[in-house]
Amino acid sequence: MMWKAIGQSVIGTSHLATNKSCEDAIAYKTVSTANNETALICCVSDGAGSAAYAQEASAIATQKAVELFEEYIVAEKDVDNSTVMSVAENIYDLLSNLAEERGVEINEFSCTFLGCILLPGKSVFFQIGDGAIIRDDGNNGYAAIWWPQNGEYSNTTVFLVDDINFPNLKITTVNEPINEVAILTDGLQHLTLNNETSSVHGPFFSDLFRWLRMATKPEEIEILNDKLKEFLSGQMINSRTDDDKTLFLATTLNK
């Protein structure tokens, strides 16, 4: 199974207006397995707007997660719930040590944490906080693995550093074929999810996946990745959300 993937984090207009940086982050990587098959790892994070080190926290969380999951795959270790928990603990310790070094509370490194490890024969998904992981439902549609973890108010959520025991960490393993996966941060929730029906806005994803399916060469995928950044930075998106936004798309399909 060969995955084709693109992904971008783009600054929101509200951050531009206040001279803030983009506090979203994404990291993803294709890894060869021992059987010469392909695994795909992706992690996405949204740094809390109230956290002093939001940008750094999200960057560390995503990069470290991909690095650690790759180590498990290369070492031919099974990736399961305990693996995800161990990775989360490792990142928590990194952020906790940074907070101690700088003499601040750990909540100054608050960030969400969601992603996937797409392996031959199974897929592992994890999430703390808002944003969403979307998969094809096998019936020409799309479904969310979980609904975003928003609190009583739409702009509140939970974060990786809230509790070392991770009571809000959701993990699931899917032992069936998955052909397409999307991951997004909360800046795109209102465009892609219908809260009234708890359903995914399928056309948003089918239109984007259509182009990725047609790509057959690395240079075509690279062009699409650039186009994705343009799309997320464009007026059509910015007229509906002023937040940072991240979108990851991966498919095994060819048109």
C-alpha positions as CSV (number, residue, x, y, z in Angstrom):
1,M,0.0,0.0,0.0
2,M,1.5,3.3,-1.1
3,W,0.3,6.5,0.5
4,K,0.3,9.9,-1.1
5,A,0.2,12.7,1.4
6,I,0.2,16.5,1.5
7,G,-0.2,18.8,4.6
8,Q,0.1,22.5,5.5
9,S,-0.2,24.8,8.5
10,V,-1.2,28.3,7.6
11,I,-1.4,31.5,9.8
12,G,-4.8,33.0,10.4
13,T,-5.7,36.5,9.6
14,S,-6.4,37.3,13.3
15,H,-2.8,36.4,14.0
16,L,-1.5,38.5,11.2
17,A,-3.5,41.5,12.5
18,T,-1.9,41.2,15.9
19,N,1.6,40.3,14.8
20,K,1.4,36.8,16.2
21,S,3.0,33.8,14.6
22,C,1.2,30.6,13.4
23,E,0.6,28.4,16.4
24,D,-0.5,25.4,14.4
25,A,2.1,22.7,13.5
26,I,2.2,19.6,11.4
27,A,4.7,16.8,10.8
28,Y,4.4,13.7,8.7
29,K,6.6,11.1,7.2
30,T,6.5,8.0,5.1
31,V,8.5,5.1,6.6
32,S,9.5,1.8,5.0
33,T,8.7,-1.3,7.1
34,A,10.7,-4.5,7.4
35,N,8.5,-6.1,4.7
36,N,9.3,-3.4,2.2
37,E,5.8,-2.0,2.7
38,T,5.0,1.6,3.6
39,A,3.7,3.2,6.8
40,L,2.6,6.8,7.1
41,I,2.9,8.8,10.3
42,C,1.2,12.2,10.9
43,C,0.8,14.4,13.9
44,V,-1.0,17.8,14.1
45,S,-1.1,20.3,16.9
46,D,-2.7,23.6,17.7
47,G,-0.9,25.7,20.4
48,A,-3.3,27.4,22.8
49,G,-3.8,31.1,22.1
50,S,-3.4,31.9,25.8
51,A,0.0,30.0,26.1
52,A,3.2,32.0,26.0
53,Y,5.0,29.2,24.1
54,A,2.2,27.9,22.0
55,Q,4.1,27.9,18.8
56,E,7.1,26.1,20.3
57,A,4.8,23.6,22.0
58,S,3.0,22.5,18.9
59,A,6.2,22.3,16.9
60,I,7.8,20.1,19.5
61,A,4.8,17.9,19.9
62,T,4.4,17.1,16.2
63,Q,8.1,16.7,15.4
64,K,8.8,14.5,18.4
65,A,5.8,12.3,17.9
66,V,6.8,11.5,14.3
67,E,10.4,10.8,15.4
68,L,9.3,8.4,18.1
69,F,6.7,6.6,16.1
70,E,9.2,6.1,13.3
71,E,11.7,4.5,15.8
72,Y,9.0,2.0,16.8
73,I,8.3,1.1,13.2
74,V,11.9,0.8,12.2
75,A,12.6,-1.4,15.2
76,E,9.7,-3.6,14.2
77,K,7.9,-3.0,17.5
78,D,4.1,-3.1,17.6
79,V,2.3,0.2,17.7
80,D,-0.6,0.1,20.1
81,N,-2.3,2.0,22.9
82,S,0.7,1.7,25.2
83,T,3.0,3.0,22.4
84,V,0.8,6.1,21.9
85,M,0.7,6.7,25.7
86,S,4.5,6.4,25.9
87,V,5.0,8.9,23.1
88,A,2.6,11.3,24.9
89,E,4.4,10.9,28.1
90,N,7.8,11.6,26.4
91,I,6.4,14.8,24.9
92,Y,4.9,15.9,28.2
93,D,8.3,15.4,29.9
94,L,10.0,17.5,27.2
95,L,7.5,20.4,27.6
96,S,7.6,20.1,31.4
97,N,11.4,20.3,31.4
98,L,11.3,23.4,29.2
99,A,8.7,25.1,31.5
100,E,10.9,24.4,34.5
101,E,14.0,25.8,32.7
102,R,12.2,29.0,31.9
103,G,10.5,29.3,35.2
104,V,6.9,29.2,33.9
105,E,3.9,27.0,34.5
106,I,3.6,24.0,32.2
107,N,0.3,25.4,30.8
108,E,2.4,28.0,29.0
109,F,3.2,25.1,26.6
110,S,-0.5,24.0,26.1
111,C,-1.3,22.4,22.8
112,T,-3.6,19.9,21.2
113,F,-2.3,16.6,20.0
114,L,-3.9,14.4,17.2
115,G,-2.7,12.2,14.5
116,C,-2.4,8.7,13.0
117,I,0.0,5.9,12.3
118,L,-1.2,4.2,9.1
119,L,0.4,0.7,8.9
120,P,0.0,-2.2,6.6
121,G,-3.1,-4.0,7.9
122,K,-4.1,-1.5,10.6
123,S,-4.4,2.1,11.5
124,V,-3.9,3.7,14.9
125,F,-5.5,7.1,15.7
126,F,-5.0,9.4,18.7
127,Q,-6.4,12.7,19.9
128,I,-6.3,15.2,22.8
129,G,-8.3,18.3,22.2
130,D,-10.2,19.8,19.3
131,G,-9.6,19.4,15.6
132,A,-10.7,16.3,13.8
133,I,-9.5,13.1,12.1
134,I,-11.5,12.1,9.1
135,R,-11.5,8.8,7.3
136,D,-13.3,7.4,4.3
137,D,-16.4,5.4,5.4
138,G,-16.2,2.8,2.7
139,N,-19.4,4.1,1.1
140,N,-18.1,7.1,-0.9
141,G,-18.4,9.3,2.2
142,Y,-16.4,10.5,5.1
143,A,-16.7,10.1,8.9
144,A,-14.9,11.6,11.9
145,I,-13.0,9.2,14.1
146,W,-14.1,11.3,17.1
147,W,-16.0,14.5,17.4
148,P,-13.8,17.5,18.5
149,Q,-13.2,17.7,22.3
150,N,-14.7,21.2,22.8
151,G,-15.9,22.3,26.3
152,E,-19.1,24.1,27.2
153,Y,-18.0,26.9,24.8
154,S,-16.8,26.3,21.2
155,N,-13.5,28.0,21.8
156,T,-12.5,25.9,24.8
157,T,-10.8,22.5,24.7
158,V,-8.3,20.3,26.5
159,F,-4.5,20.0,26.0
160,L,-1.6,17.6,26.1
161,V,-0.1,19.1,29.2
162,D,-3.3,19.3,31.3
163,D,-2.7,16.0,33.1
164,I,0.3,13.6,33.1
165,N,-2.2,10.7,33.3
166,F,-3.9,11.8,30.0
167,P,-7.6,11.2,30.9
168,N,-8.5,13.0,27.7
169,L,-6.3,10.9,25.4
170,K,-8.4,9.0,22.9
171,I,-6.8,6.1,21.1
172,T,-8.3,3.6,18.7
173,T,-7.0,0.9,16.3
174,V,-8.9,0.1,13.1
175,N,-8.2,-3.3,11.7
176,E,-9.8,-2.8,8.3
177,P,-8.7,-1.1,5.0
178,I,-8.6,2.7,5.1
179,N,-7.9,4.4,1.8
180,E,-8.2,8.1,2.8
181,V,-7.4,10.1,5.9
182,A,-7.6,13.8,6.7
183,I,-6.6,15.7,9.8
184,L,-7.5,19.3,10.6
185,T,-7.2,21.8,13.5
186,D,-10.1,23.7,14.9
187,G,-9.6,26.6,12.4
188,L,-11.3,24.4,9.8
189,Q,-14.0,22.8,11.9
190,H,-16.8,25.2,10.9
191,L,-16.0,24.6,7.3
192,T,-15.8,20.8,7.4
193,L,-18.1,19.6,10.2
194,N,-21.8,19.9,10.9
195,N,-22.4,20.1,14.6
196,E,-26.2,19.9,14.3
197,T,-26.0,16.5,12.6
198,S,-22.5,15.4,13.9
199,S,-21.6,14.7,10.3
200,V,-18.7,15.5,7.9
201,H,-19.2,17.9,5.0
202,G,-18.2,15.4,2.4
203,P,-17.8,17.7,-0.7
204,F,-15.1,19.6,1.0
205,F,-12.9,16.5,1.2
206,S,-14.0,14.7,-2.0
207,D,-13.0,17.8,-4.0
208,L,-9.6,18.0,-2.5
209,F,-8.9,14.2,-2.5
210,R,-9.9,14.1,-6.2
211,W,-6.7,16.0,-7.1
212,L,-4.5,14.0,-4.8
213,R,-5.8,10.7,-6.3
214,M,-4.8,11.9,-9.8
215,A,-1.2,12.7,-8.8
216,T,1.2,9.9,-9.8
217,K,4.6,11.6,-9.5
218,P,6.5,13.1,-6.6
219,E,6.7,16.5,-8.4
220,E,2.9,16.4,-8.9
221,I,2.4,15.8,-5.2
222,E,4.8,18.6,-4.4
223,I,2.8,21.0,-6.6
224,L,-0.4,20.0,-4.9
225,N,1.1,20.7,-1.5
226,D,2.0,24.2,-2.6
227,K,-1.6,24.6,-4.0
228,L,-2.9,23.4,-0.6
229,K,-1.1,26.3,1.1
230,E,-2.5,28.7,-1.4
231,F,-6.0,27.4,-0.8
232,L,-5.8,27.6,2.9
233,S,-4.4,31.2,2.7
234,G,-7.0,32.3,0.1
235,Q,-10.0,34.5,0.5
236,M,-12.6,31.7,0.3
237,I,-11.1,30.2,3.5
238,N,-10.2,33.4,5.3
239,S,-13.7,34.8,4.8
240,R,-15.0,32.0,7.0
241,T,-12.2,31.6,9.6
242,D,-9.6,34.0,10.9
243,D,-7.8,31.3,12.9
244,D,-4.6,29.4,12.1
245,K,-5.6,26.3,10.1
246,T,-3.9,23.0,9.4
247,L,-5.0,20.3,6.9
248,F,-3.4,16.9,6.2
249,L,-4.7,14.7,3.4
250,A,-3.5,11.2,2.5
251,T,-4.8,8.7,0.0
252,T,-3.9,5.3,-1.5
253,L,-6.3,5.7,-4.4
254,N,-5.6,6.6,-8.0
255,K,-8.2,8.1,-10.2
